[in-house]
Amino acid sequence: MVLKFLQFVLAIAALMFWGSHGIAYSTFMREGSRTSDALHVIELDQHGSIAFITRHQSHVLLSLLACSVGCFLVAVVIDLYIRKRLPKLAK
């Protein structure tokens, strides 16, 4: 029963991290810097404006995505363990 609860909590955490990643991404794109951190910039002929994200913002996005994927994978491993070792709880 504890494993089922842990699996549920991890699934909810994965959804929350994924949602936070989406919100942070849209916020960073809206508030993005107009200059890049890169040493070499290739100018593109395109319409619209370009928004850059800083290294810190990139690390925040990657961290949120990694936490989301990690929580989801642990929840899947718990589910596989329950199905294989504890078939009574799988139902």
LINVENLIN-V211425 format. One line per field, one symbol per residue. psi: psi as a letter, one per 30 degrees, with the letter a starting at -180 (. if undefined). burial: + if it has 9 or more other C-alpha atoms within 8 Angstrom, else -. Layout:
psi: ???
burial: ???
This chain:
psi: eeeeeeeeeeeeeeeeeeeeeeeeeeeeeegllfklflfkkkkkjllalkklkleeeeeeeeeeeeeeeeeeeeeeeeeeeeeeeifeff.
burial: -----+++-++-++++++-++--++--++--++--+--------------++++--++--+--++-++++++-+++-++-+++--++----
